[in-house]
Amino acid sequence: QMASSLDQLKPEIEAHIRSVKDFPKKGIDFRDIMPLMRQPKLVGRLCQAVADHIQSKGGVQAVAGLEARGFLFGPQIAQILDVPFVPIRKAGKLPGECVAAIYAKEYGEDRIQVQKGAISPGDRVLIIDDLLATGGTLAAAIDLITKVEGIVAEAFVIIELAGLNGRDKLPKGIHTHALIVYPGA
């Protein structure tokens, strides 16, 4: 029943994802979720379905969203679940004491941070983002939650670009749920 509400929404969500050829550069088929954001009721139903889905798996004590598009869904899902929303941001964006995780990018490396104390040891956390591509950011987010002694209940993404094999970068044993999987890159 719970999982089926996500499955039932899938074609409707997919209908509002636009494919943009050669963006941001030639050869890339960009999956744009912004048309979905123009459907407030559908976004609300999606957030409710994700909340129901994670409740059926034992619930969480926090929802962590990845900058920036994880912020489009994370706060709403956290409100439905009545748990804190925890932003995971690029280094230098969050005030106060932070914990960081570093990940490799195409050129050099980048780091993401979470504020110290935002997640308590033992908290079950739902990580939310719009896209799983190469997996670097999501793997770093999982690392970050583990560093602060949180437990990743699940990583949930709206879209997975399976051709980029991002899942292979994620630690084994972490359940990752992709609503829509595109075979290519």
Rosetta silent file (secondary structure, phi, psi, omega in degrees, C-alpha in Angstrom):
SEQUENCE: QMASSLDQLKPEIEAHIRSVKDFPKKGIDFRDIMPLMRQPKLVGRLCQAVADHIQSKGGVQAVAGLEARGFLFGPQIAQILDVPFVPIRKAGKLPGECVAAIYAKEYGEDRIQVQKGAISPGDRVLIIDDLLATGGTLAAAIDLITKVEGIVAEAFVIIELAGLNGRDKLPKGIHTHALIVYPGA
SCORE:     score description
SCORE:     0.000 S_00000001
   1 L     0.000  -54.271 -177.884    0.000    0.000    0.000 S_00000001
   2 H   -60.354  -53.590 -177.835    2.640    2.550    1.074 S_00000001
   3 H   -62.120  -32.811 -177.252    5.099    1.812   -1.726 S_00000001
   4 H   -65.604  -28.134  178.766    2.262    1.740   -4.232 S_00000001
   5 H   -66.144  -36.397  173.791    1.446    5.426   -3.581 S_00000001
   6 H   -66.436  -45.345 -179.866    4.966    6.313   -4.827 S_00000001
   7 H   -61.216  -38.980  179.575    4.541    3.900   -7.741 S_00000001
   8 H   -66.827  -35.152 -179.444    1.150    5.432   -8.578 S_00000001
   9 H   -75.488  -25.757 -171.938    2.636    8.950   -8.584 S_00000001
  10 H   -47.982  -53.103 -178.926    5.635    7.969  -10.712 S_00000001
  11 H   -61.611  -35.743  179.794    4.103    8.450  -14.212 S_00000001
  12 H   -68.066  -41.432  177.218    2.617   11.803  -13.171 S_00000001
  13 H   -64.235  -47.891 -177.782    5.969   12.989  -11.751 S_00000001
  14 H   -58.704  -35.083  179.387    7.814   11.727  -14.815 S_00000001
  15 L   -65.130  -19.199 -179.100    5.446   13.671  -17.085 S_00000001
  16 L  -106.200   15.232  173.564    6.664   16.879  -15.401 S_00000001
  17 L  -104.981  122.309 -175.235   10.386   16.210  -15.835 S_00000001
  18 E   -97.696  139.973  176.078   11.726   17.979  -18.878 S_00000001
  19 E   -98.515  123.320 -179.873   14.675   16.751  -20.879 S_00000001
  20 E  -115.479  112.832 -178.309   16.989   19.557  -22.045 S_00000001
  21 E   -71.526  143.731  174.008   19.545   18.534  -24.680 S_00000001
  22 L    57.671   37.018  174.019   23.129   19.817  -24.507 S_00000001
  23 L  -127.875  136.568   -2.318   22.795   21.532  -21.103 S_00000001
  24 L   -77.002   -6.674  175.703   24.977   22.603  -19.331 S_00000001
  25 L  -145.357  167.042 -176.472   27.275   21.459  -22.153 S_00000001
  26 L   -54.424  137.660  177.490   27.121   19.529  -25.414 S_00000001
  27 L    92.840  -11.662  179.674   26.326   15.833  -25.043 S_00000001
  28 L   -95.577  133.093  175.445   24.479   16.203  -21.719 S_00000001
  29 E  -105.100   93.890 -173.379   20.779   15.398  -21.568 S_00000001
  30 E   -76.100  130.641  177.278   19.744   17.487  -18.552 S_00000001
  31 E   -97.088  110.697 -173.617   16.739   16.298  -16.524 S_00000001
  32 E   -99.031  119.951  179.273   14.932   19.429  -15.323 S_00000001
  33 L   -91.956   -2.006 -176.401   12.585   19.102  -12.323 S_00000001
  34 H   -61.549  -34.674  174.430   11.495   22.770  -12.410 S_00000001
  35 H   -59.421  -33.283  176.079    8.288   22.023  -14.389 S_00000001
  36 H   -62.023  -39.014 -178.105    7.359   19.722  -11.467 S_00000001
  37 H   -66.959  -13.811  176.984    7.819   22.640   -9.047 S_00000001
  38 L   -87.583    6.496  179.166    5.074   24.492  -10.953 S_00000001
  39 L  -119.192   76.407 -172.011    2.615   21.780   -9.791 S_00000001
  40 H   -56.490  -39.736 -179.047    2.202   22.526   -6.049 S_00000001
  41 H   -66.250  -39.741  178.932   -0.455   19.866   -5.399 S_00000001
  42 H   -66.182  -42.300  176.702    1.631   17.189   -7.137 S_00000001
  43 H   -61.193  -41.420  177.569    4.752   18.207   -5.168 S_00000001
  44 H   -61.280  -42.773  178.506    2.649   18.005   -1.989 S_00000001
  45 H   -66.548  -37.468  177.455    1.444   14.515   -2.916 S_00000001
  46 H   -63.458  -47.302 -179.698    5.021   13.446   -3.683 S_00000001
  47 H   -62.424  -39.275  176.704    6.281   14.719   -0.321 S_00000001
  48 H   -64.130  -42.228 -179.586    3.401   12.940    1.455 S_00000001
  49 H   -65.413  -39.239  177.291    4.170    9.694   -0.416 S_00000001
  50 H   -65.631  -42.470  178.184    7.885    9.911    0.519 S_00000001
  51 H   -61.055  -45.327  177.969    6.892   10.560    4.158 S_00000001
  52 H   -61.765  -42.177 -179.660    4.517    7.551    4.127 S_00000001
  53 H   -58.934  -47.361 -177.219    7.235    5.443    2.483 S_00000001
  54 H   -74.378  -31.000  175.213    9.823    6.216    5.190 S_00000001
  55 H   -62.853  -38.646 -179.077    7.218    5.809    7.979 S_00000001
  56 L   -67.410  -16.074  178.954    6.511    2.302    6.675 S_00000001
  57 L  -104.238   20.151  175.409   10.228    1.559    7.174 S_00000001
  58 L   101.734    0.127  175.336   10.281    2.606   10.820 S_00000001
  59 L    74.114  178.065 -179.639   10.398    6.384   10.470 S_00000001
  60 L  -141.993  164.323  175.646   13.247    8.826   11.084 S_00000001
  61 L   -99.923   -9.669  179.094   14.323   11.460   13.604 S_00000001
  62 E  -159.775  154.561  172.356   15.521   13.910   10.919 S_00000001
  63 E  -117.275  123.434  178.668   15.393   14.664    7.202 S_00000001
  64 E  -107.535  126.716 -179.870   18.656   15.868    5.653 S_00000001
  65 E  -111.678  139.498  179.035   18.493   17.685    2.326 S_00000001
  66 E   -88.102  135.164  176.380   21.393   18.271   -0.037 S_00000001
  67 L   -62.365  135.440   -2.323   22.038   21.771   -1.335 S_00000001
  68 L  -107.091  -29.243 -170.748   20.331   22.985   -3.377 S_00000001
  69 H   -77.511  -13.999  171.685   17.522   20.936   -4.857 S_00000001
  70 H   -66.070  -21.918  178.597   17.175   18.661   -1.832 S_00000001
  71 H   -72.554  -15.432 -179.538   15.923   21.860   -0.143 S_00000001
  72 H   -75.650  -26.869 -175.459   12.890   21.833   -2.456 S_00000001
  73 L  -115.177  -36.537 -174.526   11.514   18.629   -0.926 S_00000001
  74 H   -52.872  -52.191 -178.434   13.295   18.058    2.401 S_00000001
  75 H   -59.891  -39.154  179.994   11.612   20.749    4.520 S_00000001
  76 H   -66.539  -42.429  179.346    8.133   19.686    3.374 S_00000001
  77 H   -64.813  -41.919  178.091    8.811   16.011    4.079 S_00000001
  78 H   -61.285  -41.078  178.556   10.263   16.924    7.497 S_00000001
  79 H   -62.715  -44.305  179.209    7.143   18.980    8.316 S_00000001
  80 H   -60.464  -41.699 -178.356    4.849   16.085    7.383 S_00000001
  81 H   -80.333  -10.753 -176.511    6.930   13.738    9.581 S_00000001
  82 L    58.316   46.810  176.513    7.172   16.372   12.348 S_00000001
  83 L  -130.504  161.580  179.230   10.966   16.002   12.544 S_00000001
  84 L   -64.085  148.131  168.878   13.794   18.537   12.061 S_00000001
  85 E   -97.991  130.016 -178.562   15.071   19.437    8.607 S_00000001
  86 E  -117.534  114.157  178.418   18.868   19.418    8.450 S_00000001
  87 E   -78.523  135.036  171.805   20.538   21.231    5.554 S_00000001
  88 E  -107.455  116.506 -170.948   23.710   19.727    4.110 S_00000001
  89 E  -123.326  164.602  173.127   25.553   22.591    2.440 S_00000001
  90 E   -64.360  151.508 -177.369   28.732   23.444    0.606 S_00000001
  91 L   -55.251  141.798  175.700   31.568   24.509    2.918 S_00000001
  92 L    87.485    3.011 -177.709   31.438   28.047    4.267 S_00000001
  93 L  -100.684  -22.043 -176.916   27.653   28.464    4.050 S_00000001
  94 L  -104.543  132.198  178.115   26.604   27.380    7.557 S_00000001
  95 L   -76.211  163.514  176.978   27.443   29.458   10.644 S_00000001
  96 L    79.255 -170.257 -177.899   28.876   28.008   13.856 S_00000001
  97 L   -74.965  131.701 -176.890   30.765   24.783   14.358 S_00000001
  98 E  -128.649  158.958  173.366   30.366   22.346   11.470 S_00000001
  99 E  -111.808  138.430 -174.909   31.412   18.827   10.536 S_00000001
 100 E  -119.612  155.727  169.542   32.675   18.317    6.971 S_00000001
 101 E  -132.838  141.770 -176.988   33.039   15.534    4.436 S_00000001
 102 E  -108.465  141.165  175.664   35.209   15.825    1.334 S_00000001
 103 E  -138.096  151.801 -179.105   34.433   14.335   -2.058 S_00000001
 104 E   -79.382  139.355  173.841   36.252   14.215   -5.376 S_00000001
 105 L  -116.843  177.964 -178.911   34.937   16.193   -8.288 S_00000001
 106 L   -52.828  -45.438  177.829   35.904   16.169  -11.933 S_00000001
 107 L  -123.191  108.045  178.797   38.590   18.775  -11.179 S_00000001
 108 L    80.138 -152.299 -177.182   39.839   18.738   -7.584 S_00000001
 109 E  -137.417  165.499  179.281   37.628   18.186   -4.583 S_00000001
 110 E  -135.345  164.282  176.363   34.745   19.781   -2.762 S_00000001
 111 E  -134.342  146.474  176.255   33.421   19.646    0.759 S_00000001
 112 E  -119.712  156.560 -175.048   29.980   19.623    2.299 S_00000001
 113 E  -137.399  157.743  171.540   29.072   20.416    5.890 S_00000001
 114 E  -133.967  146.982  179.079   26.408   19.960    8.508 S_00000001
 115 E   -70.475  137.075  178.917   26.108   22.003   11.706 S_00000001
 116 L   -61.118  133.240  179.053   27.407   20.251   14.802 S_00000001
 117 L    90.079   -8.112 -179.753   24.498   19.069   16.969 S_00000001
 118 L   -69.791  -28.690  177.218   21.933   19.153   14.134 S_00000001
 119 L  -123.792  128.657  179.165   21.863   15.339   14.203 S_00000001
 120 L   -88.745  149.358  176.725   22.109   13.447   17.485 S_00000001
 121 L   -53.273  132.956  179.244   24.024   10.172   17.797 S_00000001
 122 L    89.910  -11.519  177.620   21.693    7.290   16.955 S_00000001
 123 L   -63.015  133.621  170.828   19.210    9.440   15.005 S_00000001
 124 E   -83.721  131.838 -173.295   17.754    7.704   11.968 S_00000001
 125 E  -126.189  135.418  170.661   18.041   10.111    9.035 S_00000001
 126 E   -97.210  122.378  174.969   16.392   10.271    5.619 S_00000001
 127 E   -95.433  132.346 -179.730   18.697   11.897    3.056 S_00000001
 128 E  -126.090  135.851  172.715   16.861   13.570    0.194 S_00000001
 129 E  -149.023  166.320 -178.510   18.126   14.939   -3.105 S_00000001
 130 E   -80.610  -31.074 -166.387   16.711   15.424   -6.569 S_00000001
 131 E  -142.891  135.065  168.485   19.335   13.490   -8.502 S_00000001
 132 E  -108.799  111.585  179.210   21.776   10.594   -8.261 S_00000001
 133 L  -112.565  -96.151 -179.183   24.335   11.056  -11.036 S_00000001
 134 L   -81.292  -14.445  174.445   27.992   10.216  -10.357 S_00000001
 135 L    89.677   -7.606 -176.218   27.240    9.593   -6.655 S_00000001
 136 H   -59.627  -49.682 -177.234   30.012   11.767   -5.206 S_00000001
 137 H   -66.991  -43.393 -178.707   27.827   14.210   -3.287 S_00000001
 138 H   -65.837  -40.589  176.876   25.444   11.548   -1.996 S_00000001
 139 H   -61.336  -40.649  178.738   28.340    9.328   -0.854 S_00000001
 140 H   -66.384  -38.038  178.522   29.817   12.348    0.979 S_00000001
 141 H   -64.296  -40.976  177.463   26.442   13.084    2.601 S_00000001
 142 H   -63.101  -43.446  177.101   26.208    9.480    3.835 S_00000001
 143 H   -58.268  -43.752 -178.764   29.779    9.812    5.160 S_00000001
 144 H   -62.905  -46.667  179.555   28.800   13.047    6.918 S_00000001
 145 H   -61.973  -41.101  179.073   25.753   11.537    8.651 S_00000001
 146 H   -65.092  -39.666  178.372   27.917    8.582    9.757 S_00000001
 147 H   -58.658  -37.727 -179.962   30.617   10.976   11.079 S_00000001
 148 L   -91.591   14.296  175.060   28.108   12.629   13.420 S_00000001
 149 L    68.177   24.028  171.861   26.935    9.127   14.484 S_00000001
 150 L   -83.378  166.174  178.668   23.594    9.331   12.724 S_00000001
 151 E  -116.028  122.423  178.859   22.116    6.290   10.987 S_00000001
 152 E   -77.844  106.365  178.941   21.161    6.648    7.328 S_00000001
 153 E   -69.895  -39.128  179.727   17.703    5.061    7.173 S_00000001
 154 E  -170.368  149.936  168.500   17.554    5.694    3.433 S_00000001
 155 E  -107.121  122.897 -177.011   18.824    7.928    0.668 S_00000001
 156 E  -117.117  126.241  176.127   15.905    9.011   -1.511 S_00000001
 157 E  -124.638  150.042  177.931   16.312   10.639   -4.922 S_00000001
 158 E   -74.066  -44.215 -174.609   13.686   11.697   -7.435 S_00000001
 159 E  -127.434  138.079  170.699   15.878   10.805  -10.447 S_00000001
 160 E  -122.143  129.607  173.719   18.742    8.370  -10.993 S_00000001
 161 E   -96.042   91.116 -170.479   20.910    8.495  -14.118 S_00000001
 162 H   -61.286  -29.452 -178.528   21.837    4.818  -14.085 S_00000001
 163 H   -63.460  -18.300 -179.895   24.359    5.151  -16.913 S_00000001
 164 H   -91.007   -2.321  175.983   26.701    7.125  -14.638 S_00000001
 165 L    53.581   35.738 -179.523   26.908    4.238  -12.100 S_00000001
 166 H   -61.668  -31.966 -179.900   26.597    6.577   -9.107 S_00000001
 167 H   -57.814  -32.945 -178.975   25.186    3.763   -6.979 S_00000001
 168 H   -64.328  -23.559 -179.598   28.573    2.022   -7.130 S_00000001
 169 H   -81.633  -16.883 -175.102   30.130    4.932   -5.175 S_00000001
 170 L   -80.206  144.944  179.093   27.686    4.604   -2.295 S_00000001
 171 L   -58.687  141.499  178.877   28.631    2.601    0.785 S_00000001
 172 L   -64.445  147.239  176.940   27.259   -0.951    0.746 S_00000001
 173 L    89.686   -6.648  176.692   24.293   -1.554    3.002 S_00000001
 174 L   -93.957  121.819 -179.486   22.787    1.918    2.563 S_00000001
 175 L   -76.293  123.502  177.074   19.340    1.632    1.017 S_00000001
 176 E  -116.706  126.109 -178.623   18.958    4.057   -1.886 S_00000001
 177 E  -113.639  120.040  174.868   15.523    4.566   -3.410 S_00000001
 178 E  -108.441  127.235 -179.773   15.204    6.253   -6.808 S_00000001
 179 E   -69.442  -47.488 -178.200   11.690    7.172   -7.908 S_00000001
 180 E  -126.068  126.158 -179.651   12.547    7.437  -11.621 S_00000001
 181 E  -112.973  121.839  174.063   15.541    5.715  -13.212 S_00000001
 182 E   -98.799  132.313 -175.261   16.795    6.819  -16.609 S_00000001
 183 L   -66.329  -35.383 -176.043   19.073    4.217  -18.241 S_00000001
 184 L   -85.103 -163.507  175.929   21.501    6.683  -19.866 S_00000001
 185 L   -99.111    0.000    0.000   23.590    9.537  -18.542 S_00000001
